[in-house]
């Protein structure tokens, strides 16, 4: 991964973000976590990826995904698109408690390209209270940028997060051809009331480590926060699904470490609806502005380095795909192990979860 942004490439990045317009190109050949496995039964459910329909159901216990509901599959077989190779059925896999479907050329659907989630057991399903699904009125790119910016927590979600001024607060941005990572380390910030009440922290100050890793093609995000002193950890999976230009689905799973106090694990997910409402209140007006012609270019500061890098890397990936190149750089494949990068602490057995069906 690139540890920094060199000066020679800075002008190219500035041009990329000044010309950025989200929601205008659909990146292909990627896996999307479109549904929690417990949401799928014999009765088909419908999902969308870039307005392409996906019907999911269990066929005698086997996970199926098709362009058509099972009742119409036979009569519409001749209408199947290139997304299923003209056969009607999409590649579909079960992993980390989600149904993953392929968007792109089905001949390239390699299960090893499913994004790595180091804190979720691959064959487990999170319990109900650790799972959620939400909709946003914005493109997946704007939601990804929001997730990628860890500093916005201090302003938009201050009531829930409670982070105050620290002795130091450093941010680093890493990237490669398929992902962007933001790492934030704060030293000696005031302990939030949430930590005192639900994690039993008695110290006045804590050190904080935060990381978010975004897979560009699928907008899948893995986030992790830990505190010292304190045993509470906040590992979060977010499957961001681009349904349309103005609607994005987010499927999430929280996987606290085995060492996290149970009360914290129970209470923290309850704040998710408030956080979503706050984020969407900012994103949907922004989405409307991008949908209208304008000569005004985006402004940014040095604090927006993660967003700048995201837009640059997305622009380069879009250029490759417009030229007909849908391949992955081998060392940047999303299935690679992220454990070391995320600096996880403790063990993650997903207590209370259930074993996924084979």
Secondary structure, 3 states (H helix, E strand, C coil): CECCCCHHHHHHHHHHHHCCCCCCCCCCCEEEEEEEHHHCCCCCEEEEECCEEEEEEEECCEEEEECCCCCCCCCCHHHCCHHHCCCCECCEEEECCEEEEEECCHHHCCHHHCCCCCCCCCCEECCHHHEEEEEECCCHHHHHHHHHCHHHHHHHCHHHHCCCCCCEEEEEEEEECCEEEEEEEEEEEECCHHHHHHHCCCCCEEEEEEEEEEECCCCCEEEEEEEECCCCECCEEEEEEEEECCEEEEEEEECCCCCCCHHHHHHHHHHHHHHHHHHHHHHHHHHHHHCCCCCCCCCCCHHHHHHHHHHHHHHHHHHHHHCCCCCCCHHHCCCCCCHHHHCCCCCCCCCCCEECCC
